[in-house]
Amino acid sequence: MDASKLLNIASEYGTPLYVYDAELIRKQYHELQEAFSGFSHQIHYAMKANENPEILKIIKNLGGGIDAVSPNEIRRALAVGFTKEEIVFTPSCPDFDELSFAFDQGIHVHIGATEYLPFILKNYPDVKIGLRINPGNAIEGNQKIATAHNNSKFGIPINQIDQILDFVGQGLQVDSLHLHTGSDVKSWQDLARSVDAIFDFSKHFSKLKYIDLGSGFKVKYHKTDPDIDLKSYAGYIENKLKTISNPLTIKFEPGKFLVSEAGVLLVKANVVKQGYSKKFVGVNSGFHHLIRPMYYDAYHKIINLSNPSGTTEKYDVVGQLCEEDTFAYDRDLPQVRMGDILAILNAGAYGFSLSSDYNMRDKPKQILVDKDMIKLI
Ligand SMILES: Cc1ncc(COP(=O)(O)O)c(C=O)c1O
């Protein structure tokens, strides 16, 4: 989206403000569909990345499904019009009531601990379930978002297979397997190792309908970040599918790949102040709006929309919370003046959905731009 359009939106709706570009979400969706066109697959948007109903409607209209992680996410997906068959539920450490809620709705559940299996056998003996496994796959990259290594809370360790088969012997019906290697996975080879593990594990189950490979699809936060090699990953899965006789569908649960690049956070420079040695740009935002830089040490590109050709200066871009809420350290930006509008890029995923009203400050508004249409969502 060009700078003048963003500046007009900022002046009409005020800042802080999230702006999403619907066409970019569609482009990303089609890129995944195209990459995986060689085999039967389904895309379930991980709505935790951005749960706005208008974003969900875009995914629905594209033919996608939903990966939900809480009863409220399920309720929202149903309210937007997804059918129960289009939703998978992959909760982390759910209460029994939450599992019952999903089972009673007829929604397919991925179970991430063998400790839940007696409850399921006793109370829902006719329900077919998925098992979320943890292959113990240590990967490169940010360990806060690596979720399939052997110190991770997620999934069932694959060495619990005997316990699982015991439950299967007692009548437990397993019709699918799931794993999620992590978010923003640097190399497709790390994802491929998980594919190996889950296909090996699948040999224990004769009635599988699908394997859900979760996500891991990265986006380029920094210009030096590698692109994800979707083609090689897809080829690897395709070859793997040729090694088994059962025709399985592969599900994916992308979140950030679909919505991250579509979103920017527009903020205003409230103050540009000189410290002892550093110059600070204090913006009308903070980690209550976008926590990724502080929580994950994530890099987000920042653009000075108001003064793109100003002379370059170095700034720490900080928020206005009573905290150390730094968006960027020692960042080169065209000179920032008080009142300038800055765009923080790649903010469509895990931005608003992780926001809060800390310091009793309001959350940002959200705007959807769809070609010529601009609306508050
Ligand atoms: C089970 C599961 N599936 C999918 C995702 C989506 O990951 P990403 O946003 O990196 O695509 C997550 C993210 O935490 C997850 O936990």
The ligand as an SDF file (V2000), in Angstrom:
LIG
                    3D

 16 16  0  0  0  0  0  0  0  0999 V2000
   -0.7000  -25.5900   16.5540 C   0  0  0  0  0  0  0  0  0  0  0  0
   -0.3510  -24.3880   15.7780 C   0  0  0  0  0  0  0  0  0  0  0  0
   -0.6800  -24.3570   14.4820 N   0  0  0  0  0  0  0  0  0  0  0  0
   -0.4010  -23.2650   13.7230 C   0  0  0  0  0  0  0  0  0  0  0  0
    0.2360  -22.1680   14.2490 C   0  0  0  0  0  0  0  0  0  0  0  0
    0.5040  -20.9910   13.3630 C   0  0  0  0  0  0  0  0  0  0  0  0
    1.8390  -20.7090   13.2440 O   0  0  0  0  0  0  0  0  0  0  0  0
    2.3360  -19.5500   12.2800 P   0  0  0  0  0  0  0  0  0  0  0  0
    1.5950  -18.3250   12.6620 O   0  0  0  0  0  0  0  0  0  0  0  0
    3.7710  -19.4340   12.4720 O   0  0  0  0  0  0  0  0  0  0  0  0
    1.9730  -19.9350   10.8930 O   0  0  0  0  0  0  0  0  0  0  0  0
    0.6120  -22.1700   15.5870 C   0  0  0  0  0  0  0  0  0  0  0  0
    1.3130  -21.0030   16.1580 C   0  0  0  0  0  0  0  0  0  0  0  0
    1.5950  -20.8710   17.2950 O   0  0  0  0  0  0  0  0  0  0  0  0
    0.3030  -23.3100   16.3870 C   0  0  0  0  0  0  0  0  0  0  0  0
    0.6250  -23.3490   17.6750 O   0  0  0  0  0  0  0  0  0  0  0  0
  1  2  1  0
  2  3  1  0
  2 15  2  0
  3  4  2  0
  4  5  1  0
  5  6  1  0
  5 12  2  0
  6  7  1  0
  7  8  1  0
  8  9  2  0
  8 10  1  0
  8 11  1  0
 12 13  1  0
 12 15  1  0
 13 14  2  0
 15 16  1  0
M  END
$$$$
